[in-house]
């Protein structure tokens, strides 16, 4: 089982890097990483696979919603 996680981490590292750059100044990298992980798990639960492009789209939406929620609180 760890091999699958390691492989997933390597495959999704570029996704986390892109989203980290896109949301720098908005979210900490740890938040981005958690959203990518949650998006991966959600994609697996719903579709049975976690293609990087799908994970990226889901995580981006989560990060946008979080940014809006934080902006409303401020």
Backbone bond lengths (Angstrom), bond angles and torsions (degrees), N, CA, C in turn:
res aa  C-N    CA-C-N  psi(-1)  N-CA   C-N-CA  omega(-1)  CA-C   N-CA-C  phi
1 X - - - 1.448 - - 1.527 112.66 -
2 X 1.318 122.25 -41.19 1.459 121.41 178.70 1.525 113.11 -56.96
3 X 1.338 117.06 -31.40 1.458 119.42 -179.76 1.523 110.44 -61.39
4 X 1.334 117.79 -41.28 1.454 120.63 178.92 1.522 110.79 -63.26
5 X 1.312 117.33 -41.49 1.460 120.99 179.22 1.520 110.12 -64.94
6 X 1.322 117.71 -44.19 1.459 120.87 178.63 1.518 110.72 -61.15
7 X 1.315 116.92 -43.33 1.459 120.99 179.05 1.524 110.10 -63.36
8 X 1.324 116.91 -44.63 1.461 120.85 179.47 1.522 110.57 -61.72
9 X 1.329 116.89 -42.23 1.459 120.55 178.83 1.523 110.98 -60.20
10 X 1.320 116.93 -43.29 1.474 120.60 179.85 1.518 110.92 -66.41
11 X 1.324 117.03 -41.97 1.464 120.94 -179.38 1.523 111.86 -67.46
12 X 1.311 116.79 -32.16 1.460 120.24 -176.21 1.527 113.36 -96.12
13 X 1.317 118.02 -3.95 1.466 120.59 178.36 1.531 111.72 -58.21
14 X 1.342 119.44 -43.36 1.466 118.34 177.72 1.534 112.74 -64.10
15 X 1.326 116.75 -32.99 1.462 120.66 176.63 1.521 109.41 -63.20
16 X 1.319 116.89 -49.00 1.462 121.23 179.68 1.526 110.68 -62.61
17 X 1.332 116.98 -37.90 1.470 119.87 178.27 1.525 111.32 -64.23
18 X 1.332 116.90 -46.02 1.478 120.18 179.42 1.520 111.38 -62.23
19 X 1.329 116.03 -46.86 1.464 119.18 -179.54 1.524 111.69 -68.29
20 X 1.325 116.59 -34.69 1.464 120.06 176.25 1.519 111.27 -61.05
21 X 1.324 116.64 -41.73 1.463 121.04 178.08 1.529 110.61 -68.90
22 X 1.320 115.77 -42.42 1.470 120.53 -178.30 1.530 111.67 -63.56
23 X 1.324 116.72 -37.19 1.459 120.66 -175.72 1.527 112.90 -106.72
24 X 1.334 117.40 16.69 1.469 119.05 177.33 1.522 108.13 -63.48
25 X 1.299 116.35 139.81 1.453 120.66 -175.91 1.521 112.88 85.67
26 X 1.330 116.47 -11.54 1.465 121.33 178.45 1.526 109.41 -110.04
27 X 1.345 115.86 -48.99 1.461 121.91 -178.73 1.521 109.39 -128.85
28 X 1.319 115.16 146.87 1.465 120.03 172.72 1.526 108.83 -69.76
29 X 1.308 116.08 156.21 1.461 120.96 -179.38 1.529 111.01 -60.31
30 X 1.316 117.31 -35.16 1.467 119.26 179.40 1.527 111.32 -62.90
31 X 1.324 117.48 -34.40 1.460 121.34 176.78 1.519 110.29 -67.09
32 X 1.318 116.31 -42.91 1.465 121.41 177.78 1.522 109.54 -60.67
33 X 1.325 116.62 -46.83 1.465 120.52 -179.40 1.530 111.52 -60.93
34 X 1.326 116.81 -40.88 1.470 119.94 178.22 1.523 111.21 -65.32
35 X 1.327 116.81 -39.92 1.471 119.88 178.72 1.525 111.32 -65.82
36 X 1.315 117.06 -39.10 1.467 120.27 177.42 1.528 109.48 -63.72
37 X 1.320 116.63 -44.00 1.469 119.88 178.28 1.519 112.23 -63.11
38 X 1.325 117.01 -41.82 1.462 120.76 178.83 1.523 110.88 -67.39
39 X 1.323 117.00 -38.25 1.466 120.90 178.51 1.521 110.29 -65.99
40 X 1.321 116.60 -39.96 1.468 120.64 177.27 1.519 110.35 -60.35
41 X 1.325 116.33 -47.72 1.456 120.03 -178.51 1.522 111.00 -65.72
42 X 1.317 117.44 -40.41 1.455 120.94 177.89 1.522 112.18 -62.43
43 X 1.332 116.08 -42.91 1.464 120.01 178.11 1.529 110.54 -62.91
44 X 1.324 116.53 -42.19 1.463 120.01 177.74 1.522 111.26 -62.33
45 X 1.320 116.79 -43.16 1.459 120.93 -178.58 1.525 111.87 -64.09
46 X 1.324 116.91 -38.44 1.467 120.57 -173.74 1.522 112.27 -88.18
47 X 1.338 116.96 -43.34 1.469 119.39 -173.10 1.521 113.58 -109.78
48 X 1.329 116.60 -14.57 1.460 119.48 -178.01 1.513 113.43 85.01
49 X 1.321 117.15 1.05 1.460 120.62 176.01 1.519 108.47 -146.59
50 X 1.319 115.79 162.74 1.470 120.48 -177.17 1.521 109.39 -133.74
51 X 1.316 116.02 68.58 1.462 120.57 177.52 1.526 109.12 -62.12
52 X 1.321 117.42 137.27 1.470 119.97 -177.66 1.528 114.25 -53.74
53 X 1.329 118.34 -38.08 1.472 118.94 -179.58 1.529 111.52 -66.87
54 X 1.320 117.75 -37.07 1.457 121.07 176.91 1.525 110.75 -68.07
55 X 1.319 116.15 -44.89 1.467 120.86 178.69 1.525 109.79 -59.46
56 X 1.322 117.09 -42.24 1.465 120.54 -179.62 1.533 111.16 -62.89
57 X 1.314 117.23 -43.81 1.472 120.14 -179.57 1.526 111.18 -63.81
58 X 1.326 116.21 -43.27 1.469 120.11 179.77 1.526 110.44 -64.87
59 X 1.324 116.61 -47.68 1.466 120.36 -178.66 1.522 110.97 -62.95
60 X 1.326 117.86 -39.76 1.468 120.75 179.13 1.530 110.04 -60.94
61 X 1.327 116.69 -43.61 1.465 119.63 178.62 1.521 111.35 -62.08
62 X 1.329 116.85 -42.41 1.471 120.36 177.90 1.526 110.34 -60.59
63 X 1.321 116.54 -45.06 1.466 120.57 -177.92 1.530 111.13 -66.23
64 X 1.313 117.73 -36.55 1.468 120.99 177.21 1.526 110.80 -65.47
65 X 1.327 116.65 -43.08 1.463 120.42 178.95 1.520 110.46 -64.29
66 X 1.322 116.68 -43.08 1.479 119.42 177.14 1.515 111.32 -60.00
67 X 1.330 117.04 -41.99 1.467 120.46 -179.97 1.527 110.61 -62.72
68 X 1.324 116.92 -41.33 1.466 120.39 177.87 1.523 111.01 -64.53
69 X 1.320 116.84 -42.88 1.459 120.57 179.62 1.524 111.52 -62.44
70 X 1.323 117.08 -42.46 1.465 120.93 178.37 1.520 110.99 -66.10
71 X 1.334 116.78 -37.98 1.464 120.41 179.45 1.536 110.91 -65.35
72 X 1.316 116.79 -38.09 1.465 120.68 179.45 1.524 111.88 -67.51
73 X 1.335 115.55 -33.04 1.470 119.52 -179.64 1.510 111.59 -72.79
74 X 1.319 116.91 -26.52 1.478 120.60 -175.70 1.506 113.02 -79.86
